[in-house]
Amino acid sequence: MTSLFTALQIGNLTLPNRILMAPLTRCRADADHVPTPLMAEHYAQRASAGLIIAEATMVMEGNSAFWMEPGIYSAAQVAGWKQVTDAVHAAGGHIFLQLWHGGRACHPLLNGGVQPVAPSPIAISGDEVLTPEGKKPYVTPRELCDDELPEIVAGFKKAAEHALAAGFDGVEVHGANGYLLDEFLRDGANKRGGAYGGSVENRARLMLEVIAAVSGVWGSQRVGLRISPLNSYNSMIDSAPVGLATWLASRLNACDLAYLHVMRGDFMQQQCGDVLTPIRAQYQGVLIANMGYTSDEADAAIVAGSVDAVAFGTGFIANPDLPARIRAGAPLNLLNPATFYSPGPEGYTDYPALPAATTLPSSAVAGSSAGSAAS
């Protein structure tokens, strides 16, 4: 019987279990967006995950949305990530890098005064972004012209090349949570006409072009995609999220990806619906689910064949040895949300492995992304 602890084949990689680590923005890079030795330690501690999907990483300079998040566009960043991948591989793990463009979630104070870009000039509303000058409202982005979009695709391709040089096992294209590719995909943020707006086929065009470019570097079986059809974070909405998810799942079969990674719900609890069932019915490849899973629910979903693996977020923040704890039915460490984005090792590399654990039942493992919008 297939379960959380059954090996999973993605391309020519054999994952030892189906307990994946979700991408989690933790803001521990340095001021130049270079990954640090502390990050290498953090990821190596979690190498028992079937697959680590590393945090959202800037593919192009000047598109910061989180201040101290990592990039993959400079030689120093490639070298920093190489320390991470070496540490994970030495610990016996597999690791993909999530390739990301922040789109309208970027802010001029994080990017030398440069206005963010988006498919349409619509600002994120009702929220603020942390900048060197404190929390500030999001600004209205500049609408990208069609002839600028090949540069975006080229930026993802170059980032994929850098990820290969940095020693990753593959890459995940970030098409979720209200960042650039998701902004083009969903009609609440994309009001443009022309080849990249209007119909679902046109709105998905940029995402599919990025997937093709990245697959040209890696081979499609080392490329994953993350989507969030229901998530309203970053002022996102779609008029027909289930229909969008169903169409996209069918269209992605031709891409022959390593996997499709679906956030099943909404951080903000504004949009409801079941997107996993129609996606499973249409998508013929490996399906990974995420958001709010307990270990028991995740195992039941895999046993039933509803999904092939589950990516856990907050569970891995506080429990570097999460698979061992699930297998043993061991208690979980207490989670400290105050340290999700703070600098230094506290709440990052200082959570203990077994047996020095605190007392939460293993059924409380959460599969959300720790409130991390960039995941």
C-alpha positions as CSV (number, residue, x, y, z in Angstrom):
1,M,0.0,0.0,0.0
2,T,1.3,3.4,-1.0
3,S,1.8,5.7,2.0
4,L,3.8,8.7,3.2
5,F,6.8,6.5,3.6
6,T,6.7,4.9,0.1
7,A,9.4,6.0,-2.3
8,L,8.3,8.4,-5.1
9,Q,9.8,8.6,-8.5
10,I,10.0,12.0,-10.2
11,G,11.9,11.8,-13.4
12,N,15.1,9.8,-12.7
13,L,15.1,10.9,-9.0
14,T,13.9,8.4,-6.4
15,L,12.6,10.3,-3.3
16,P,12.8,8.2,-0.1
17,N,9.4,9.4,1.2
18,R,6.5,11.6,0.2
19,I,6.9,14.1,3.1
20,L,8.2,17.1,1.2
21,M,9.4,20.4,2.6
22,A,7.4,23.3,1.2
23,P,9.2,26.5,0.0
24,L,9.4,28.8,3.0
25,T,10.7,32.4,2.8
26,R,12.7,33.0,6.0
27,C,14.7,36.2,5.1
28,R,18.1,34.9,6.2
29,A,20.2,35.9,3.1
30,D,22.7,38.7,3.4
31,A,22.2,42.3,2.2
32,D,23.2,41.4,-1.3
33,H,20.7,38.5,-1.4
34,V,23.5,35.9,-1.1
35,P,22.7,32.7,0.7
36,T,24.6,32.3,4.0
37,P,26.3,29.4,5.8
38,L,23.4,29.6,8.3
39,M,21.0,28.7,5.4
40,A,23.2,25.7,4.5
41,E,22.9,24.5,8.1
42,H,19.2,25.0,8.1
43,Y,18.5,23.1,4.9
44,A,21.0,20.3,5.8
45,Q,19.1,19.8,9.1
46,R,16.0,19.0,7.0
47,A,17.6,16.7,4.5
48,S,15.4,13.7,5.6
49,A,12.5,15.3,3.7
50,G,11.7,13.3,0.5
51,L,12.4,16.6,-1.3
52,I,13.3,20.0,-0.1
53,I,11.9,22.8,-2.2
54,A,14.0,25.8,-1.3
55,E,12.5,29.2,-0.7
56,A,11.3,31.7,-3.3
57,T,14.5,33.0,-5.0
58,M,14.8,36.1,-7.2
59,V,15.6,35.3,-10.8
60,M,16.4,38.9,-11.7
61,E,18.1,41.7,-9.9
62,G,15.9,44.6,-8.7
63,N,12.8,42.5,-7.9
64,S,13.0,42.2,-4.1
65,A,9.7,41.8,-2.2
66,F,11.0,40.6,1.2
67,W,14.2,42.6,1.8
68,M,16.6,39.7,2.9
69,E,15.4,37.0,0.5
70,P,18.0,35.2,-1.7
71,G,18.7,35.6,-5.4
72,I,20.2,33.4,-8.1
73,Y,21.4,36.1,-10.6
74,S,25.0,36.7,-9.4
75,A,28.1,34.6,-9.1
76,A,28.2,35.2,-5.4
77,Q,24.6,33.9,-5.0
78,V,25.5,30.8,-7.1
79,A,28.4,30.2,-4.8
80,G,26.3,30.7,-1.7
81,W,23.7,28.3,-3.0
82,K,26.4,25.8,-3.8
83,Q,27.2,25.6,-0.1
84,V,23.6,24.8,0.6
85,T,23.3,22.1,-2.0
86,D,26.6,20.5,-1.0
87,A,25.4,20.4,2.6
88,V,22.0,18.9,1.7
89,H,23.6,16.3,-0.5
90,A,26.2,15.4,2.1
91,A,23.3,14.8,4.5
92,G,21.6,12.5,1.9
93,G,18.9,14.8,0.7
94,H,17.4,16.2,-2.5
95,I,16.8,19.9,-3.1
96,F,15.0,21.9,-5.8
97,L,15.2,25.7,-6.1
98,Q,12.0,27.8,-6.4
99,L,12.5,30.4,-9.2
100,W,10.5,33.5,-8.5
101,H,9.7,37.0,-9.8
102,G,7.9,39.2,-7.2
103,G,5.9,41.3,-9.7
104,R,3.7,43.9,-8.1
105,A,4.6,42.6,-4.6
106,C,8.0,44.3,-5.0
107,H,8.5,47.8,-3.6
108,P,10.7,50.8,-4.7
109,L,12.3,51.0,-1.2
110,L,13.6,47.5,-1.7
111,N,14.8,48.1,-5.2
112,G,16.7,51.4,-5.5
113,G,13.5,53.3,-6.2
114,V,12.4,51.3,-9.2
115,Q,8.7,50.9,-9.6
116,P,7.5,47.3,-9.6
117,V,6.0,45.7,-12.7
118,A,2.9,43.7,-13.3
119,P,0.5,42.6,-16.1
120,S,-1.8,45.6,-15.2
121,P,-1.4,48.8,-13.1
122,I,-3.3,47.4,-10.1
123,A,-1.8,47.7,-6.6
124,I,-2.0,45.1,-3.8
125,S,-4.6,46.6,-1.4
126,G,-5.2,46.2,2.3
127,D,-1.7,45.1,3.3
128,E,1.8,46.5,3.8
129,V,5.4,45.4,3.0
130,L,8.4,45.6,5.3
131,T,11.0,47.9,4.0
132,P,14.2,49.5,5.4
133,E,12.0,52.4,6.4
134,G,9.4,50.2,8.1
135,K,6.1,48.9,6.9
136,K,4.8,50.7,3.8
137,P,1.7,50.3,1.5
138,Y,2.2,48.6,-1.8
139,V,2.6,50.9,-4.8
140,T,0.8,50.8,-8.1
141,P,3.0,48.8,-10.5
142,R,4.0,49.7,-14.0
143,E,2.2,47.6,-16.7
144,L,4.7,45.5,-18.7
145,C,4.6,45.9,-22.4
146,D,4.4,42.7,-24.5
147,D,7.9,43.3,-25.9
148,E,9.3,43.3,-22.4
149,L,8.1,39.8,-21.7
150,P,10.9,38.0,-23.5
151,E,13.3,39.6,-21.1
152,I,11.3,38.1,-18.2
153,V,11.5,34.6,-19.8
154,A,15.2,35.1,-20.4
155,G,15.6,36.0,-16.7
156,F,14.0,32.7,-15.6
157,K,16.1,30.8,-18.1
158,K,19.4,32.4,-16.9
159,A,18.3,31.7,-13.3
160,A,17.7,28.0,-14.2
161,E,21.2,27.9,-15.6
162,H,22.6,29.3,-12.4
163,A,20.6,26.8,-10.3
164,L,22.2,24.0,-12.4
165,A,25.6,25.4,-11.7
166,A,24.8,25.7,-8.0
167,G,24.2,22.0,-7.8
168,F,20.4,21.8,-7.3
169,D,18.6,18.6,-8.3
170,G,15.9,20.6,-10.1
171,V,13.8,23.7,-10.0
172,E,10.3,24.7,-9.2
173,V,8.7,27.6,-11.2
174,H,6.8,29.8,-8.7
175,G,3.3,30.4,-10.3
176,A,1.5,31.0,-7.0
177,N,0.5,33.5,-4.3
178,G,0.1,36.7,-6.3
179,Y,3.6,37.0,-7.7
180,L,4.3,37.8,-11.4
181,L,3.4,34.6,-13.2
182,D,0.3,34.2,-11.0
183,E,-0.6,37.8,-11.6
184,F,-0.7,37.1,-15.4
185,L,-2.6,33.8,-14.9
186,R,-5.6,35.1,-12.8
187,D,-8.1,37.6,-14.2
188,G,-8.3,39.6,-11.0
189,A,-4.8,41.0,-11.5
190,N,-4.6,40.7,-15.3
191,K,-6.8,43.2,-17.1
192,R,-4.7,43.6,-20.2
193,G,-5.7,42.8,-23.8
194,G,-3.5,41.3,-26.5
195,A,-1.6,38.1,-26.5
196,Y,-1.1,37.9,-22.7
197,G,-4.5,38.9,-21.5
198,G,-8.2,38.1,-21.8
199,S,-8.7,34.3,-22.4
200,V,-7.2,31.8,-20.1
201,E,-5.0,30.6,-22.9
202,N,-3.5,34.1,-23.2
203,R,-3.2,34.6,-19.4
204,A,-1.3,31.4,-19.1
205,R,1.0,32.2,-22.0
206,L,3.9,33.8,-20.0
207,M,3.9,30.9,-17.4
208,L,4.0,28.3,-20.2
209,E,6.8,30.2,-22.0
210,V,8.8,30.3,-18.7
211,I,8.3,26.5,-18.2
212,A,9.5,25.8,-21.7
213,A,12.6,28.0,-21.3
214,V,13.5,26.5,-17.9
215,S,12.8,22.9,-19.3
216,G,15.2,23.7,-22.1
217,V,18.0,24.0,-19.4
218,W,17.0,21.2,-17.1
219,G,14.9,18.8,-19.1
220,S,11.2,18.9,-18.2
221,Q,11.4,16.0,-15.7
222,R,13.5,18.2,-13.4
223,V,11.1,21.1,-13.4
224,G,8.1,21.5,-11.2
225,L,5.4,24.2,-11.0
226,R,3.6,25.6,-8.0
227,I,0.1,27.1,-8.3
228,S,-2.5,28.5,-5.9
229,P,-5.8,28.9,-7.8
230,L,-7.8,29.8,-4.6
231,N,-5.3,31.8,-2.6
232,S,-6.4,35.4,-2.2
233,Y,-3.1,36.5,-0.6
234,N,-1.7,39.6,-2.2
235,S,-5.2,40.7,-3.3
236,M,-5.5,37.8,-5.7
237,I,-8.8,36.5,-7.1
238,D,-10.0,34.8,-10.2
239,S,-13.6,34.8,-11.5
240,A,-13.5,31.0,-12.2
241,P,-10.7,29.4,-10.1
242,V,-11.9,25.8,-10.5
243,G,-12.3,26.2,-14.2
244,L,-8.9,27.8,-14.4
245,A,-7.3,25.0,-12.4
246,T,-9.0,22.4,-14.5
247,W,-7.9,23.9,-17.8
248,L,-4.3,24.4,-16.6
249,A,-4.0,20.9,-15.3
250,S,-5.0,19.5,-18.7
251,R,-2.7,21.9,-20.6
252,L,0.3,21.0,-18.4
253,N,0.2,17.4,-19.5
254,A,2.0,18.4,-22.6
255,C,4.8,19.9,-20.5
256,D,5.8,16.5,-19.0
257,L,6.9,18.1,-15.7
258,A,8.5,16.5,-12.7
259,Y,5.4,17.5,-10.7
260,L,2.5,19.9,-10.2
261,H,2.5,21.4,-6.7
262,V,-1.0,22.7,-5.7
263,M,-1.9,24.9,-2.8
264,R,-5.4,23.6,-2.1
265,G,-6.9,26.6,-0.2
266,D,-6.8,30.2,0.7
267,F,-4.6,31.8,3.4
268,M,-7.2,34.6,3.7
269,Q,-10.2,32.2,3.7
270,Q,-12.0,34.4,1.1
271,Q,-12.3,31.9,-1.7
272,C,-13.6,28.4,-1.2
273,G,-13.8,25.4,-3.5
274,D,-12.2,22.1,-4.4
275,V,-9.5,22.4,-7.0
276,L,-7.6,19.2,-6.2
277,T,-10.3,16.8,-7.4
278,P,-10.6,18.3,-10.9
279,I,-6.8,18.7,-11.1
280,R,-6.3,15.1,-10.2
281,A,-8.9,14.1,-12.8
282,Q,-7.1,16.0,-15.6
283,Y,-3.4,15.9,-14.6
284,Q,-1.5,12.8,-15.6
285,G,1.8,13.5,-13.7
286,V,2.9,13.6,-10.1
287,L,0.6,15.7,-8.0
288,I,1.8,17.4,-4.8
289,A,-0.6,19.0,-2.4
290,N,0.0,21.6,0.3
291,M,-1.8,23.7,2.9
292,G,-3.1,22.7,6.3
293,Y,-2.5,18.9,6.2
294,T,-2.0,16.9,9.3
295,S,0.2,13.9,8.9
296,D,-2.8,11.6,9.2
297,E,-4.8,13.4,6.5
298,A,-1.8,13.5,4.2
299,D,-1.2,9.8,4.6
300,A,-4.9,9.1,3.9
301,A,-4.9,11.2,0.8
302,I,-1.8,9.3,-0.5
303,V,-3.3,5.9,0.3
304,A,-6.5,6.9,-1.5
305,G,-4.6,8.1,-4.5
306,S,-5.9,11.7,-4.3
307,V,-2.4,13.0,-4.4
308,D,1.1,11.6,-4.7
309,A,2.9,13.6,-2.0
310,V,2.3,16.4,0.5
311,A,4.5,19.4,1.1
312,F,4.6,20.5,4.8
313,G,5.6,24.0,5.7
314,T,5.2,24.9,9.4
315,G,5.9,21.3,10.4
316,F,9.4,21.6,8.9
317,I,10.1,25.0,10.5
318,A,10.0,23.6,14.0
319,N,10.9,20.0,13.3
320,P,14.1,19.4,11.3
321,D,13.5,15.7,11.6
322,L,9.8,15.8,10.7
323,P,9.7,12.4,8.9
324,A,11.2,10.6,11.8
325,R,8.7,12.2,14.2
326,I,5.7,11.3,12.0
327,R,7.0,7.7,11.7
328,A,7.5,7.4,15.5
329,G,4.3,9.2,16.5
330,A,6.6,11.5,18.5
331,P,5.7,14.9,19.9
332,L,6.5,18.0,17.9
333,N,8.5,21.1,18.9
334,L,6.5,24.2,19.7
335,L,6.5,26.6,16.9
336,N,7.5,30.3,17.4
337,P,6.0,32.5,14.7
338,A,7.8,35.6,16.0
339,T,11.0,34.2,14.5
340,F,9.7,33.3,11.1
341,Y,11.5,36.3,9.4
342,S,13.9,37.5,12.1
343,P,17.6,37.4,11.5
344,G,20.0,34.8,13.0
345,P,19.7,31.2,14.2
346,E,16.8,31.7,16.7
347,G,13.8,29.9,15.3
348,Y,15.8,28.8,12.3
349,T,18.6,26.3,13.2
350,D,18.0,25.9,17.0
351,Y,14.9,23.7,17.0
352,P,16.1,20.4,18.5
353,A,15.9,17.0,16.8
354,L,14.6,13.9,18.7
355,P,14.6,13.1,21.5
356,A,14.7,16.6,23.0
357,A,11.1,17.5,21.9
358,T,8.3,19.4,23.5
359,T,4.7,18.0,23.7
360,L,2.4,18.4,20.8
361,P,0.8,15.3,19.2
362,S,2.2,14.4,15.8
363,S,-1.3,14.7,14.3
364,A,-1.0,18.4,14.7
365,V,1.6,18.7,11.9
366,A,0.6,21.6,9.6
367,G,1.2,21.6,5.8
368,S,0.8,25.3,5.3
369,S,3.7,27.5,4.4
370,A,4.1,29.2,7.8
371,G,2.2,32.2,6.6
372,S,4.9,32.8,4.1
373,A,3.5,34.5,1.1
374,A,6.6,33.8,-1.0
375,S,6.2,30.0,-0.6
